[in-house]
Amino acid sequence: MLQSNKYCDINESDGAGRTALIWASEFCHGKTVQMLLDRGADASARGEYGNALQSVSLRGHEKIVQMLLDRGSDVNAQGGEYGNALQLASLGGHEKIVQMLLDRGADVNVQGGFCGNALQAAIRGGHEKAVQMLLDRGADINAQGGEFGNALQAASQGGHEKAVQMLLDRGADINAQGGYDSNALQSASLGGHLKIVQMLLDRGADANAQGGKYGNALQAASRGGHEKIVQMLLDRGADVNAQGGFCGNALQAASQGGHEKAVQMLLDRGADINAQGGKFVNALQAASAGGCEKVVKMLLDRGADINAQGGFYGSALEATLARGGGADAA
């Protein structure tokens, strides 16, 4: 039926807009792709998840990429979760395809998709050679967009030390704001990437920069229970009582997570045990909501107000009762 092309529309699509060519490319069936193109398949047809060039760029099949480009596939076509073919090839670390797409006119700085741009995609995948290639071809190192806001934040979140170093050496803005974690230092702190935190601080990252889900780097590190990073941030001037973010402050963040050593460290460095703010209003309610008995005892021994009111549960006692009743305190 396909060979005669008499009984079917070769460009007919399924419910998600995918044509036979897109399906063949997705599974890297080169001979089928060739046959479909020879029979008039639209090389640039787009479905809900992108086009044939995007599918095959992610999977790293160079010959099919070449075939589609030679048949007129739009190298800069937008669509799908990852925006365009260059972003997908970069995410997969397929350097030869990245090179091919750039040589055929792919826009190195085009925005869109989950990663925001090709540079962030290469970084997210940890592909240093692709990162270098994109930078050498003019990728904007400080371009904004995507889940992680910018390339440096993406590298810091993923724990990619060499990429962080490369970006800083090439002029990345160390305190750039945006994205899920607001800045690179907060991303590295939340992820527990000690060497990257050190690198960023040594290069001038603001230890008290505000923004993001957890408000600041100290709160992010405390929420993750990353004691060495908590210590480093405090030693480098982080405000132990800084307010903001989901948890209100670093002590609440550490208390909710049940991170005893981090709680002890913060208290020893002057954290206000009864400071108000955040979802659970104070550290005692946060620890109670998290079911962290040792932290609750520590806070009470250090003078936490057992009758403090407010917050999600109203009081530490109500948080404890809700926890015991099977409520989802997190």
Buried (B, 14 or more C-beta within 10 A) or exposed (E): EEEEBEEEEBBEBEEEBBBBBBBBBBEBBBEBBBBBBEBEBBBBBBBBBBBBBBBBBBBBBBEBBBBBBEBEBBBBBBBBEBBBBBBBBBBBBBBEBBBBBBEBEBBBBBBBBBBBBBBBBBBBBBBBEBBBBBBEBEBBBBBBBBBBBBBBBBBBBBBBBEBBBBBBEBEBBBEBBBBBBBBBBBBBBBBBBBEBBBBBBEBEBBBBBBBBBBBBBBBBBBBBBBBEBBBBBBEBEBBBBBBBBBBBBBBBBBBBBBBBEBBBBBBEBEBBBBBBBBBBBBBBBBBBBBBBEEBBEBBBEBEBBEEBEEBBBBBBBBBBEBBEEEEEBE
